[in-house]
Amino acid sequence: MSLIQGETGAWEVVIGLEVHAQAVSNSKLFSGASTTFGAEPNTHVSLVDAAFPGMLPVINKVCVEQAVKTGLGLDAQINLVSIFDRKNYFYADLPAGYQISQYLRPVVGKGQLTIDMADGTSRTIGITRLHLEQDAGKSLHDQHPTQTYIDLNRSGVALMEIVSEPDMRSAEEAGAYVKKLRSILRYLGTCDGNMEEGSLRCDCNVSVRKPGGKLGTRCEIKNVNSIKFVIAAIEYEARRQIQVIEEGGTIKQETRLYDSHRGTTRPMRSKEEAHDYRYFPDPDLLPLELDPAWVENLKKSLPELPDAKKARFVADYKLSPYDAGVLIEEQASADYFEAVAKGRDAKLACNWVMGDLFGALNKAGLDISNSPVSAKGLGELLDLMSDNTISGRIAKDVFAAMVETRKGASAIVEEKGLRQVTDTGAIEAAVDAVLAKEPEKIAEYRSGKDKLFGFFVGQVMKATGGKANPAQVNELLKKKLAP
């Protein structure tokens, strides 16, 4: 259990998350308007989205499919009958004055998600439900000095709201939860997980209590749009609540916003209860009934998900759980690794992908889908090392050239004349030349200074431009340096 120390002793933080994931779909939940990001304001708005009188919503089957697939990926109960409700509240960017959502009978019920922590431990976090709802529009406060503009392009976009149980006990666990959930959604292809574009947003419910005590009053931090900010917002809010209580105050149940520039949360409004929204079944939408055979077919079509892939990488490739966890975080990275490892030393492939490749991508600000070195190209480089065409040290230089030029490994080796020298006569001549220059160091080595062996190896490699076969260099030096 992770505890926070206050003036009056240890405190436990209790966290539940509500993640709003935009379902991948070309059109909105109840209309045919486009969901493409970045369009000019109010250009992707149908009469349904704008809540014109007499307009009737029509459910988008693709959005329902994405919700069910996500539920299956979270090992959750799929409800064959669910109800759409009207959630009534007023915002300027909510034209109808209500949001079509689900409440008592959502499409997906209880599920679970396993998070992996940095210390190697794992925890299972309960999922309360997943329900479908339409997004609101967006208020733009920076377009005019005295007026607020409204963009309804997001109005009606399908959201899957994934609600966790209050099972998390640290900001780090909350960050791991969002990271794992995002990974699962991307594997499933049900949400692109792009937090910068708003297609994955998180509401953080935070309260504090003395360890094992009754639950405290919670505050909800709305619309946090990065994993880094989720962690920072929860850490600040927990300490704020502890300070308020220790100074004799009480926590008010309220909605707060996270200010990423100041690293603080601030009040937004008092927190509504369910009855404030006056939920009732939407009279324009019939109950949503799913065919069990259709659900079963979706289940059979699911891809291998992160936990299963991680277990396979550990079992089949003999990778450590940590290495496997890093590689499977993104499906593209896992696929890349498998393509490199096929028929080769898996640990060597892992080291090159996680070390040299990831390092080069981070430096260039690229993701693996835009890698200048393909999986086939990296595999070719490893093959050149395996058949002793080049040494491991030369391979590093070849890889750097591959990143810079996007050329193949063999072409670079031939172009630069980097083939490893394996001719015993040539290597022996280089060894003899080095030893002839160092009679004093030879005497020191033979008198017991064994560490000088590395010096001799380095001098021979330097003399051959790094192209001498290291194993042959070692063998010849041991033979010639023997007393």
C-alpha positions in Angstrom: 0.0 0.0 0.0 1.4 3.4 -1.0 0.9 6.0 1.8 1.4 9.8 1.9 2.9 11.3 5.0 1.1 14.3 6.5 1.6 16.3 9.6 -0.7 13.9 11.5 0.8 10.7 10.1 0.1 8.5 7.2 -2.8 8.9 4.7 -4.2 6.6 2.1 -5.3 8.0 -1.3 -8.3 6.3 -3.0 -8.6 6.8 -6.8 -11.2 5.9 -9.3 -10.9 6.9 -13.0 -13.5 7.6 -15.7 -11.8 7.4 -19.1 -13.6 8.9 -22.1 -12.4 7.0 -25.2 -13.6 8.2 -28.6 -14.8 5.1 -30.6 -13.1 4.7 -33.9 -15.8 5.4 -36.5 -16.1 7.5 -39.6 -19.4 9.0 -38.4 -21.0 10.0 -35.1 -23.0 8.0 -32.7 -26.5 9.1 -33.8 -25.8 10.9 -37.1 -23.9 10.5 -40.4 -21.7 13.6 -39.8 -17.9 13.1 -40.1 -15.7 12.6 -37.1 -12.4 13.7 -38.8 -10.2 15.7 -36.5 -9.0 19.2 -37.3 -11.8 20.4 -39.6 -12.9 24.1 -39.7 -15.3 24.8 -36.9 -18.9 23.8 -37.4 -18.3 22.0 -40.7 -19.0 18.5 -39.4 -22.4 19.1 -37.9 -25.7 17.5 -38.9 -29.2 18.7 -38.0 -29.2 15.9 -35.3 -26.0 17.2 -33.8 -27.3 20.7 -33.7 -30.5 19.5 -32.0 -32.9 21.0 -34.6 -36.6 20.3 -33.7 -38.0 17.0 -35.0 -34.6 15.4 -35.7 -34.4 11.8 -34.6 -31.2 9.9 -33.6 -30.2 6.7 -35.4 -27.7 4.4 -33.7 -24.4 3.8 -35.4 -23.8 0.0 -35.4 -20.0 0.5 -35.8 -19.9 2.4 -32.5 -21.8 -0.3 -30.7 -19.4 -2.9 -32.2 -16.4 -0.9 -30.9 -17.9 -0.7 -27.4 -18.6 -4.5 -27.3 -15.1 -5.3 -28.5 -13.6 -3.1 -25.8 -15.8 -4.8 -23.2 -14.6 -8.2 -24.4 -11.0 -6.9 -24.3 -11.5 -5.9 -20.7 -12.9 -9.4 -19.8 -16.2 -7.7 -19.0 -19.8 -8.8 -19.0 -21.6 -7.9 -22.2 -25.2 -6.9 -21.6 -27.4 -8.1 -24.4 -30.0 -5.5 -23.6 -29.1 -1.9 -22.8 -30.9 1.4 -22.6 -30.0 4.9 -23.8 -31.0 7.6 -21.3 -31.2 11.4 -21.5 -28.8 13.1 -19.0 -30.1 16.6 -18.5 -27.9 19.6 -17.9 -27.2 22.9 -19.5 -24.0 23.9 -21.3 -23.7 26.4 -24.1 -22.0 23.7 -26.3 -24.8 21.1 -25.6 -27.5 22.2 -28.0 -30.3 19.8 -26.9 -29.9 20.6 -23.2 -29.3 16.9 -22.6 -26.8 14.3 -23.5 -27.8 10.9 -24.8 -25.9 8.5 -22.5 -26.4 5.2 -20.6 -26.9 4.9 -16.9 -28.6 2.0 -15.1 -28.4 -0.4 -18.0 -25.1 0.1 -19.9 -23.9 -2.0 -22.8 -20.9 -3.4 -20.9 -20.9 -4.4 -17.2 -18.2 -5.4 -14.8 -14.7 -6.3 -16.0 -11.1 -6.0 -15.0 -7.7 -4.8 -16.1 -4.2 -5.9 -14.8 -1.6 -3.2 -14.3 2.2 -3.8 -14.1 4.2 -1.6 -11.8 7.8 -0.5 -12.1 8.8 -2.7 -9.2 7.7 -5.8 -11.1 4.4 -6.3 -9.1 1.0 -6.5 -10.7 -2.5 -5.5 -9.5 -6.0 -6.1 -10.9 -8.2 -3.1 -11.1 -12.0 -3.6 -11.3 -14.0 -2.1 -14.2 -17.5 -1.0 -13.1 -19.0 -0.5 -16.5 -18.5 0.8 -20.0 -21.3 2.9 -21.5 -21.8 4.7 -24.8 -22.6 8.4 -24.9 -22.4 11.3 -27.3 -19.8 14.0 -26.8 -20.7 17.7 -26.3 -19.3 20.5 -28.5 -16.5 22.8 -27.6 -16.6 26.3 -26.1 -13.8 28.6 -27.5 -13.0 31.4 -25.1 -9.9 32.8 -26.9 -11.4 33.9 -30.2 -13.0 37.2 -29.1 -12.3 39.6 -26.1 -15.9 39.5 -24.8 -17.7 36.6 -26.5 -17.4 32.8 -26.4 -17.6 30.9 -29.7 -19.1 27.4 -30.0 -17.7 24.7 -32.3 -20.1 21.7 -32.6 -17.8 19.5 -34.7 -17.4 17.2 -31.6 -21.1 17.3 -30.8 -22.4 13.8 -31.1 -19.1 12.0 -31.5 -19.3 8.5 -29.9 -17.6 8.2 -26.5 -17.0 5.0 -24.6 -16.9 6.0 -20.9 -14.9 3.3 -19.0 -15.5 3.6 -15.3 -13.1 1.9 -12.9 -13.7 0.8 -9.3 -11.9 3.0 -6.7 -9.2 0.4 -6.5 -6.1 2.5 -7.1 -4.0 3.7 -4.2 -1.3 5.9 -5.8 -0.9 8.3 -8.7 1.6 5.9 -10.2 -1.1 3.1 -10.2 -3.5 5.5 -11.9 -0.9 6.4 -14.6 -0.2 2.7 -15.1 -3.9 2.0 -15.5 -4.4 4.7 -18.2 -1.3 3.5 -20.0 -2.5 -0.1 -20.0 -6.0 0.8 -21.0 -4.8 3.0 -23.8 -2.6 0.1 -25.0 -5.6 -2.4 -25.0 -7.8 0.1 -26.9 -5.1 0.6 -29.6 -4.6 -3.2 -29.9 -8.3 -3.6 -30.4 -8.5 -0.8 -32.8 -11.5 0.7 -31.0 -9.9 4.0 -30.0 -6.7 5.6 -31.4 -5.7 6.8 -27.9 -4.6 10.2 -29.1 -4.7 12.2 -25.9 -3.4 15.4 -27.6 -6.4 15.4 -30.0 -8.9 14.7 -27.2 -9.8 11.2 -28.3 -8.8 9.9 -24.8 -9.5 12.0 -21.8 -9.6 11.1 -18.1 -11.6 12.3 -15.1 -9.8 11.5 -11.8 -11.9 10.9 -8.7 -9.6 11.4 -5.6 -10.2 11.1 -1.9 -8.0 10.5 1.1 -8.5 8.6 4.4 -6.6 7.2 7.3 -5.4 3.7 6.3 -8.3 1.3 6.5 -10.8 4.1 7.5 -14.1 5.0 5.9 -14.0 6.6 2.4 -13.4 10.3 2.4 -15.3 12.9 0.3 -14.1 12.8 -3.3 -13.3 15.5 -5.7 -13.3 14.9 -9.5 -10.6 16.4 -11.7 -12.1 16.8 -15.2 -10.7 16.2 -18.7 -7.0 15.5 -17.9 -5.4 14.8 -21.3 -2.0 13.1 -20.7 -0.7 10.3 -18.5 1.9 12.7 -17.0 -0.8 15.2 -16.0 -3.0 12.4 -14.5 -0.1 11.5 -12.2 0.7 15.1 -11.4 -3.0 16.1 -10.8 -3.7 13.2 -8.4 -0.5 13.9 -6.5 -1.3 17.5 -6.0 -5.0 16.9 -5.2 -4.2 14.2 -2.6 -1.8 16.5 -0.8 -4.2 19.4 -1.0 -7.0 17.4 0.6 -4.7 16.1 3.4 -3.6 19.7 4.1 -7.2 21.0 4.3 -8.2 18.2 6.7 -5.1 18.5 8.9 -5.8 22.3 9.2 -9.3 21.6 10.5 -11.2 22.1 7.3 -13.5 19.8 5.4 -13.4 18.6 1.8 -16.3 19.7 -0.4 -17.5 17.3 -3.1 -16.8 19.3 -6.2 -15.5 19.2 -9.8 -12.0 20.7 -10.3 -9.7 21.5 -13.2 -6.0 20.7 -13.4 -3.8 23.7 -14.3 -0.8 22.1 -16.0 1.2 25.4 -16.0 0.9 25.8 -12.3 0.7 22.2 -11.4 -2.4 22.8 -9.3 -6.1 22.0 -9.3 -8.8 24.6 -8.9 -12.6 24.5 -8.3 -14.8 24.4 -11.3 -18.3 23.7 -9.9 -20.0 21.8 -7.1 -20.3 18.1 -8.0 -23.6 16.9 -9.3 -25.3 13.7 -8.0 -27.1 11.3 -10.4 -30.5 12.7 -9.4 -29.4 16.2 -10.5 -29.3 14.9 -14.1 -32.9 13.6 -14.1 -32.0 10.5 -16.1 -34.9 8.9 -18.0 -35.0 6.5 -21.0 -34.7 8.4 -24.3 -38.1 8.2 -26.0 -36.5 8.4 -29.4 -34.4 5.3 -29.0 -35.6 1.7 -28.5 -33.6 -0.6 -26.1 -30.4 -1.8 -27.7 -30.6 -5.6 -28.2 -27.6 -7.6 -29.2 -27.6 -11.0 -30.9 -25.5 -13.5 -28.8 -24.0 -15.0 -32.0 -22.9 -11.6 -33.2 -21.2 -11.0 -29.8 -19.5 -14.4 -30.0 -18.2 -13.7 -33.5 -16.7 -10.5 -32.3 -15.0 -12.3 -29.4 -13.5 -14.8 -31.9 -12.1 -11.9 -34.0 -10.2 -10.2 -31.2 -6.4 -9.9 -31.7 -3.8 -11.2 -29.2 -4.0 -8.6 -26.4 -1.0 -7.1 -24.4 -1.1 -9.5 -21.4 -1.3 -12.6 -23.6 1.4 -11.3 -25.9 3.7 -10.5 -22.9 3.3 -14.0 -21.5 4.1 -15.5 -25.0 7.2 -13.4 -25.4 8.5 -14.5 -22.0 7.7 -18.2 -22.7 8.7 -18.4 -26.4 11.5 -15.9 -26.6 12.8 -16.3 -23.0 12.7 -12.5 -22.5 12.5 -11.0 -19.0 9.0 -9.8 -18.0 10.4 -6.2 -18.1 11.7 -6.5 -21.6 8.5 -8.2 -22.8 6.4 -5.5 -21.1 8.3 -2.7 -22.9 8.0 -4.4 -26.3 4.3 -5.2 -26.2 3.2 -1.7 -25.0 2.6 -0.7 -28.6 1.5 -3.4 -31.1 3.7 -1.9 -33.8 6.8 -2.4 -31.5 5.8 -6.0 -30.8 5.3 -6.7 -34.5 8.7 -5.1 -35.3 10.5 -7.2 -32.7 8.9 -10.4 -33.8 9.9 -9.7 -37.4 13.5 -9.1 -36.3 13.6 -12.1 -33.9 12.2 -14.7 -36.4 14.9 -17.3 -36.9 17.5 -15.2 -34.9 18.8 -14.8 -31.4 15.7 -13.3 -29.7 17.7 -11.7 -26.8 20.0 -10.0 -29.3 17.1 -8.8 -31.3 15.5 -7.4 -28.2 18.6 -5.6 -27.1 18.9 -3.9 -30.5 15.3 -3.0 -30.8 15.0 -1.6 -27.2 18.5 -0.1 -27.2 19.8 1.2 -30.5 16.5 1.4 -32.4 14.4 3.0 -29.6 17.2 5.4 -28.8 17.5 6.5 -32.5 13.7 7.0 -32.7 13.6 9.0 -29.5 16.4 11.2 -30.7 14.7 11.9 -34.0 11.2 12.3 -32.5 9.8 9.4 -34.6 7.5 6.5 -33.8 8.3 3.0 -34.9 5.9 3.2 -37.9 8.1 5.8 -39.4 11.4 4.1 -38.5 14.3 4.8 -40.9 15.4 1.2 -40.3 12.9 -1.4 -41.2 12.6 -4.7 -39.3 13.9 -6.5 -42.4 16.9 -4.1 -42.4 17.7 -4.6 -38.8 17.5 -8.3 -39.3 19.9 -8.1 -42.1 22.4 -6.2 -39.9 22.1 -8.9 -37.2 22.8 -11.6 -39.9 25.9 -9.8 -40.9 27.1 -10.0 -37.3 26.1 -13.7 -36.9 28.1 -14.8 -40.0 31.1 -12.7 -38.9 30.9 -10.3 -41.9 31.1 -7.5 -39.4 32.0 -7.2 -35.7 29.6 -6.0 -33.0 31.5 -2.7 -32.8 31.3 -2.1 -36.5 27.6 -3.0 -36.5 27.0 0.1 -34.3 28.6 2.3 -37.0 26.6 0.6 -39.7 23.4 1.1 -37.8 24.0 4.8 -37.4 24.6 5.0 -41.1 21.4 3.1 -41.8 19.5 5.6 -39.7 21.1 8.6 -41.4 20.9 7.3 -45.1 18.1 4.7 -44.9 20.3 2.4 -46.9 20.6 -1.3 -46.3 23.3 -2.8 -44.0 25.0 -4.8 -46.8 25.2 -1.8 -49.1 26.8 0.3 -46.3 29.3 -2.4 -45.4 30.4 -2.8 -49.1 30.4 1.0 -49.7 32.6 1.7 -46.7 34.8 -1.4 -46.9 33.7 -2.6 -43.4 33.9 -6.3 -43.9 35.5 -8.0 -40.9 39.1 -9.3 -41.4 39.1 -13.0 -40.7 42.3 -13.8 -42.6 44.5 -15.3 -39.8 47.7 -14.1 -41.6 46.6 -10.5 -41.8 45.4 -10.5 -38.1 48.7 -12.1 -37.0 50.7 -9.4 -38.8 48.7 -6.7 -37.0 49.2 -8.4 -33.6 53.0 -8.8 -34.3 53.2 -5.1 -35.2 51.5 -4.0 -32.0 53.6 -6.2 -29.8 56.8 -5.1 -31.4 56.1 -1.6 -30.2 55.3 -2.5 -26.6 58.1 -4.6 -25.1 57.8 -2.8 -21.7 54.0 -3.5 -21.5 54.6 -7.1 -22.5 57.0 -7.5 -19.6 54.5 -5.9 -17.2 51.7 -8.2 -18.5 53.9 -11.3 -18.0 54.8 -10.1 -14.5 51.1 -10.3 -13.5 49.3 -7.2 -14.8 46.5 -9.2 -16.5 44.4 -6.1 -17.1 46.9 -5.0 -19.8 45.4 -7.7 -22.1 42.5 -5.3 -22.9 45.1 -2.7 -23.9 46.6 -5.0 -26.4 43.2 -6.0 -27.8 42.3 -2.3 -28.2 45.6 -1.5 -30.0 45.1 -4.4 -32.5 41.5 -3.3 -33.2 42.6 0.2 -33.7 45.4 -0.9 -36.1 42.8 -2.8 -38.1 40.2 -0.1 -38.1 38.0 -2.2 -35.9 37.6 -4.8 -38.6 39.7 -7.7 -37.1 37.7 -10.6 -35.8 37.7 -10.1 -32.0 37.8 -13.8 -31.2 40.8 -14.4 -33.4 42.6 -11.3 -32.0 42.0 -12.7 -28.5 43.2 -16.1 -29.4 46.4 -14.9 -31.1 47.3 -12.4 -28.3 46.9 -15.1 -25.6 49.2 -17.4 -27.6 51.9 -14.7 -28.2 51.7 -13.1 -24.7 52.1 -16.4 -22.9 55.4 -16.6 -21.0 
